[in-house]
Amino acid sequence: MEAPLILFYFLLLMVAFLYSAVGHGGASGYLALMALFSFAAETMRPTALLLNLFVSFIAFFQYQRSGYFKWNMFWPFAVTSIPAAFLGGLITVDAGIYKKVLAILLLFSVVKLLGMRFKTKESLKEQNTLLSLLIGAIIGLFSGMIGIGGGIILSPLVLILHWANMKQTAALSALFIFVNSVSGLAGLLVKGFEYKNEMGIMVVIAFIGGLAGSYYGARKFENTLLNKILAVVLIMASCKLFFT
């Protein structure tokens, strides 16, 4: 096995571990790695969504088992995001535009990984259903188009609006990412995409990383050094996508 491939698989493991620890599937991280290792644009989106399926479900299972998931908070986002993600999966995005949009979205992850904290009030506000429906639709469309689950956008919004605390937001984001990934991938399947054998290897590696990360994340695990290392990787990928 060539050294660059070994490095890619190692970084993939770290991405799955760190993102699942905060209730995310890791699609933005997978896309960043694939950009750094010069994957073809047409394979990046389905691969990221496929990996998201496994890692986000594991993260959701761990947080739900710990009692952080709230169905009443989840469904308003999901009811509009699922069809919107399917529609997004059907849309063919120009490779140049795709890379620029992805480069910008990666910066959301950088902010989170570098330790930006969102203060949550002791008394949380009541969730606005109509606003949640709108947010779900917009994020869902982007999810399908770009190949992300949408958690990197949803999480800070929920925290800024004071609708949930950190752990509840992680549980919400995990299932939100899962259903959007399923819907977006379904859209790609209808349109047609080529499955490659290396996707299976990547799924196994991401599954292992996600299993470990979600286990520790649901139990207040933190590793700021690894977060900063991954943030640097994302910044490098963002620059490469934006300027090439």
N, C-alpha and C positions, 0 to 999 in steps of 0.2 A: 504493500500500500504506500502510495506516494506521500511525502511529508505534508504538502499543502492539504491533501484530503484528510489526513489525520488531524491537522490543525482545525479544519472546518468542522469535523465531527466533534472535537473537544469543545469548540466554541458553541456549537449547537446544543450540546449537553448543558453548558453553563446558562445559555439563554433560556432554555426550558425550565431549568431549576429556579432561576431568579424571577422570571415572570410569573410562574405558577405560585411562587411564594406570596405574591400580592394579588392573586386571583385572576391573573391574565393568561391568555393562551400563548403569547409570545410572537404573534405573526409579524409585528414590526421588527422584532429582533431577527427573525428568520429571514425576512426580506432584506434587512441590512447585510446580513452575512452572505446571502446569495448575490447581492450587488457587489460586495467586496471581492467575491470569488468568481465574478463575471458569469453568473448564470444567465441564460437567455431570458428576456423579459416575459415571453409567453409561457414559460414554465414556473416562474416565480409565484404568480398568483395562485394557481391550483395547489402547488406544493405547500405554501404558507397556510392556506385554508385547511388542507388535509392534516397538517401538524397541529393546527389550532384545535381541531375536533378532539383529539386525544388529550392534549395537555389541559385545555379548559375544562373538560369534563372531570378530569381527575381533581383539578383545583376546586371545582364546584362541590364535588363529593366530600372533600375534606372540610370545607367551610360549612356546608349544609349539615354535616354530621356534628359539627361543633355548635350548631344552633344559630348561625348568623344569617341564614337566608330568610327573606320575607317575600312570599308570593305576591301580596298586594302591591308591593313596590315594583316587582318585576314585570307583571303583565302589561301595564300601559306602554312600556318601552318595546316589549316584544311584539305586540299585536300589529304595530306598524313597521318595525324594523325587519321582520321576517320576509314579508312580501317585497319590501324595498331592497333588501339584500339579494333576493332572487333576481329582481329586475337589474340590479347593478352587475350581477354575474353575467347577464346576457349582453351587457354593453361592452363593445370593443373600444379600448382606450388607446390612443396614439402612444407609441413607446416613449417619445420625448416628453409628452405631457404627463404620462404615467410616472416617469422617473422624477419629475419636478414635484408633483403632488406628494409622492411617497417621501421625498427628501424632507418636505415640510412637516409631514405627519410624524416622521421619526423624531423630530425635535420635541414632540409631546412626551415621548418615552425618556428622552435625555433629561428633561426637567424633573420627571418623577424619580428617575434613578439617582440624580444628583442630590436628592434629599429635600426637594421643595415640600414643605408641610402645609397642609390645609387644616386650619383650626375648625373643629366642630364644636358647636355649642352643646352645653349639657342638655338643654331642651331643644330638640330638633324641630324643624318646621314641617308642616303638613305638605305632603307631595301634591303638586299641581298636576292633575290628570291630563288636561289638554296640552300643557307644555311638554309633559312626558311623551305624549303621542307624537308631537312634532319633532322632538329630539330623537326619538326612536326612528322615525322615518328618514331623517337627514343622515344620521349615523349609519343606518342600515344600507342606504344607497351607496355611501362611500365604502362601506365594508365590502360589498359585492364587487364594486368597481376596482378597488385597489388590492383586495386580498387580505384584509385585516378583519378582526372580529369586532372592533369598535370600542373595546374596553379602555384603550388609552385616551379616548375622547370622553367616554361616558363617566369614568371614575372621577376626574377632576370636576366635571360639571355637577355631579351629585353632591360632592363634598362642598363645593362653593355655595350651592343652593341650600346646604344644611339639611338635606333630606335623610341622611344616614351617617353613621360613624364609619371609621376606617374598615372594620371587619365586615360590617353589613354591606358596605360598598364592594369589597372584594368578592363576597358571595354573589351579589347581584351581577357584577361584571363577568364573573366566570360563566354563569349560565347564559348571559346575554351574548357573550363571545361564542359560546357553543352553538346556539340556535342560529346566529347570523352566519357562522362558518358553514353550517349544514345547508342553509338556504343559498348562500353565495356559491357554494360548491355545486349545488343542484342546478343553478343557473349555468355554470360552466359545463356541466355534464350534458345539459340539453343542447348547448351550443357546440360541444365536442372539444375534448382536449386529450392529449396523448399521455398515458400513464407510463412512467419509467421505473425500472427496477430500483434505482437508488432512492426513490421515494419511500419504499418499504423500509430500507435501512435507516433512513432519517426518522421515520415514525417510531421505530424501536428505540433509538437514542433519545428522541424527544420525550417519549413515554417514560423512560427511566428517570430522566431529569425532572420531568413534571411530577412524577410520583414522589420523589424525594423533596422537591421544593415545596409542593403543596402541603406535605406532612409537617414540615418545619414552619412554614408560613402561617398555618392555622394555629400554631403554638408560639407566636411572637418571636419568630426567628428573624434576625437581622444580620446582614453582612455588608457593611457600607463600602469596604474595600472592593469587593467583587462588583458591587453596583457601579462604582466609579470606573472600574475597568471596562465594564460593558458600555457605560455611557460614552467613553472614548471611542469604542468600536462603532457605536451608532453615529457619532459625530463624523467620523471618517467616512462611513457609508453615505451619510447625508450629503457630504461635500462631493463625493464621487458621483452620486446620482445627479446632483444639481449642476455640476460643471462639466459633465461629459455627455 
